[in-house]
Amino acid sequence: LVMNALCLDGLANSILPEYNVLDAAKPLLRAYARWQKLAKGAGFKLFLPLARRVKERTDRRIYREIMQAQDLALNPSTM
């Protein structure tokens, strides 16, 4: 899981350097570590849909902030 996150971080840096994959994955990685202790991993399977929804909302917010910053940098007169 961690190796996959590191590989994705390297790829994402070349595409969108403003977005940090590891920072975005931190809540899921922490949840995974905690939920693995619950019922020998059953907790992770139970809470994964909720964690995904939370991460999707966070990703959308970060994406909007990045796009707004890029638009502002490209069109400073639109303020």
PyMOL commands that set and color helices and strands:
alter all, ss='L'
color gray80, all
select helices_A, chain A and resi 2-15+21-74+76-78
alter helices_A, ss='H'
color red, helices_A
deselect
rebuild
show_as cartoon
